[in-house]
Structure formats: C-alpha cells, structure tokens
Amino acid sequence: MDRIRFQAQDIENEMAQLSEGQIDQLPFGVIQIDAQGTILLYNTTEGEISGRQPQNMLGRNFFSDIAPCTRTDTLYGRFREGVQKGHLDTVCEYTFDYKMAPTKVKVHLKKARNQDRYWIFVKRL
C-alpha cells in the first residue's frame, strides 16, 4: 500500500485496483460517497482519525449526518460544483470539529472512475 500516495494525480485509477481490505490498510483516510453524499465506503484509518466505527458510517450522508461542519463553500460547495461539472479534483486544508476534538487535515476530493462515485481522502496535518 506504500505505492499509493495521498494526493497522487492518478489516485482514482490506483484506488480502482484495490480491495476494501487493502483500502483499510492505507495510511490516510478514505471515504467513498455517491453524488448525494451517501457513504459507500469508510476505511479504518478514517475511523481512527474521526473516532468512529467505519461500519456504522455506511449509508449515512457525509455532509449532513457525519460531518455537518463540512457544509461550507470550501468542501461541500466544491463537491457540488464538481458533481455538476462532472469533474472533481480539489485539495484544501480543513479542521474537522464535529463531535470530535478539532483535527487539522488536508482533504482531497476526487471523482472516482465509477460513474456517480467520489472519493474523499483525508490526511492529518
């Protein structure tokens, strides 16, 4: 899993080759959502960052149920714009603080290779 780097240009292609078990072993948080923000995958590392059980996140809305602190122009606004345009690839620094100690992170939003799927990659700063 060392070959996959956070913020790699072709990370969506690399992710398409991995099993869920391999995604759990990545050294950064990985969440996959659909165009509405429903969580389809939530890896173990993201669970450690957020203090949440990954299996309890599936089927919930990332932007309203799990991290409403992200309903800002910086994250949710960029996500919605990328979904509408059919292209999403943006990186920003953010502080997650909903029901957890404030945690500074770098977030990479990226369209997945599969139609109507999107990645949220999270790395602690």
C-alpha positions in Angstrom: 0.0 0.0 0.0 3.0 2.2 0.2 2.9 2.8 -3.6 -0.3 4.8 -3.3 0.4 8.4 -2.2 -2.0 10.9 -0.8 -2.9 13.5 -3.4 -1.4 11.4 -6.3 -2.5 12.7 -9.7 -3.9 9.3 -10.7 -5.1 8.2 -7.3 -8.6 7.3 -8.7 -7.0 4.7 -11.0 -4.9 3.3 -8.2 -8.0 3.0 -5.9 -9.9 1.1 -8.6 -7.4 -1.7 -8.3 -7.7 -2.2 -4.5 -10.0 -4.4 -2.4 -11.7 -2.9 0.6 -9.2 -4.7 2.8 -6.3 -3.1 1.0 -8.1 0.3 1.3 -8.3 -0.2 5.1 -4.5 -0.5 5.2 -3.8 2.8 3.6 -2.1 5.4 5.8 -4.7 8.1 5.2 -8.5 8.3 5.5 -10.6 7.1 2.6 -14.3 7.7 2.2 -16.3 6.9 -1.0 -19.6 8.6 -1.5 -22.2 8.9 -4.2 -23.4 12.2 -5.8 -25.8 12.9 -2.9 -23.1 12.4 -0.3 -24.2 8.9 0.9 -21.2 7.0 2.3 -20.4 3.8 0.4 -17.0 3.0 1.9 -15.3 4.3 5.1 -11.8 2.9 5.8 -10.3 2.0 9.1 -7.8 4.9 9.0 -10.6 7.4 8.7 -12.3 5.7 11.6 -9.1 6.3 13.7 -9.0 10.0 12.6 -12.6 10.6 13.4 -13.1 8.2 16.3 -16.0 6.5 14.6 -16.7 2.9 13.7 -16.5 2.5 9.9 -19.3 0.0 9.6 -21.7 2.5 11.3 -21.0 5.2 8.7 -22.2 3.2 5.7 -25.5 4.5 4.2 -25.3 7.8 6.1 -24.8 11.2 4.5 -21.3 12.5 5.0 -22.2 16.2 4.7 -25.3 16.2 6.9 -25.1 13.3 9.3 -21.4 12.6 9.8 -19.6 15.9 9.2 -22.0 18.8 9.0 -19.0 21.1 9.7 -18.1 20.5 6.1 -21.3 22.1 4.7 -19.2 25.1 3.7 -18.1 26.5 0.3 -14.7 25.1 0.9 -15.8 21.5 1.0 -19.5 20.9 0.2 -19.5 23.8 -2.3 -16.6 22.4 -4.2 -18.1 18.9 -4.1 -21.4 20.1 -5.5 -19.7 22.1 -8.2 -17.5 19.1 -9.2 -20.6 16.8 -9.3 -22.4 19.3 -11.5 -19.4 19.7 -13.9 -18.6 16.0 -14.0 -15.1 16.7 -12.8 -13.8 16.8 -9.3 -10.2 17.2 -8.2 -9.6 19.7 -5.4 -7.4 19.8 -2.3 -7.7 22.0 0.7 -6.8 22.2 4.4 -9.6 21.9 6.8 -10.4 21.4 10.5 -12.8 18.7 11.4 -14.5 19.5 14.7 -18.0 17.9 14.7 -18.3 15.7 17.8 -14.6 15.3 18.0 -11.5 17.2 19.1 -10.6 19.8 16.4 -8.3 18.0 14.0 -6.4 19.8 11.2 -6.4 17.8 8.0 -5.7 18.0 4.3 -8.7 16.9 2.2 -8.5 15.7 -1.4 -11.9 15.5 -3.2 -11.6 13.4 -6.4 -14.1 11.8 -8.8 -13.8 8.0 -8.9 -13.6 6.1 -12.1 -17.0 4.6 -11.5 -19.9 6.8 -12.5 -21.6 8.7 -9.7 -18.9 7.8 -7.2 -16.5 10.2 -5.5 -13.5 9.9 -3.1 -12.8 11.9 0.0 -9.1 11.4 1.1 -8.1 12.7 4.5 -4.6 13.2 5.9 -3.9 14.6 9.4 -1.6 17.6 9.4 
